[in-house]
Amino acid sequence: MVVQMNVEGLLFDPRSSMYILLLKDSDGTATLPIWIGKPEADSIALALGRVATPRPLTHDLIKNVIN
């Protein structure tokens, strides 16, 4: 079964010193937390904020290859 998920938010967990990417399904009934590191969180925050960087980041490369 394929479930479409959307980014709900990016949080910091002080207990584990890790970041949490929250994904929510399109119905809003299920949430999937994914613990990630600081470099990944920084990259995702830049993408969510639509911040332009002087050079493409790794996720930009993958996105361009897939497209």
C-alpha positions in Angstrom: 0.0 0.0 0.0 1.4 3.4 -1.0 0.6 6.4 1.3 1.3 9.9 0.3 3.0 11.9 3.1 3.6 15.6 3.5 6.2 17.4 5.7 4.4 18.5 8.8 7.4 20.0 10.6 11.0 19.8 11.7 11.6 19.7 15.5 14.5 19.4 17.8 14.5 16.7 20.6 16.6 18.0 23.5 16.6 14.6 25.2 18.4 12.9 22.3 20.0 16.0 20.8 18.5 14.9 17.4 16.1 16.5 15.0 12.7 15.0 14.1 11.2 15.2 10.7 7.4 14.9 11.1 5.5 13.4 8.1 1.7 13.4 8.0 -0.5 11.5 5.6 -2.8 13.4 3.3 -5.8 12.4 5.4 -4.2 13.8 8.5 -4.8 10.6 10.4 -1.3 9.2 10.7 2.0 10.8 11.6 5.5 9.3 11.0 8.4 10.8 13.0 11.9 10.3 11.6 14.9 11.1 13.7 17.7 12.7 11.7 21.0 14.4 12.2 21.9 18.1 12.2 23.3 18.2 8.6 20.1 16.5 7.2 17.9 18.8 9.3 19.8 21.9 8.1 19.4 20.8 4.4 15.7 20.1 4.9 15.2 23.5 6.6 16.9 25.2 3.7 14.7 23.4 1.2 11.5 24.1 3.2 12.4 27.8 3.5 13.2 27.9 -0.2 16.6 29.4 0.6 18.9 29.6 -2.4 22.5 28.3 -1.8 25.6 29.2 -3.9 25.8 25.7 -5.1 23.4 22.8 -5.3 23.1 20.5 -2.3 22.9 16.7 -2.4 19.1 16.7 -2.4 19.0 19.2 -5.3 21.3 16.8 -7.3 19.0 13.8 -6.6 15.9 15.8 -7.4 17.4 17.0 -10.7 18.5 13.5 -11.7 15.0 12.0 -11.0 13.3 14.8 -12.9 
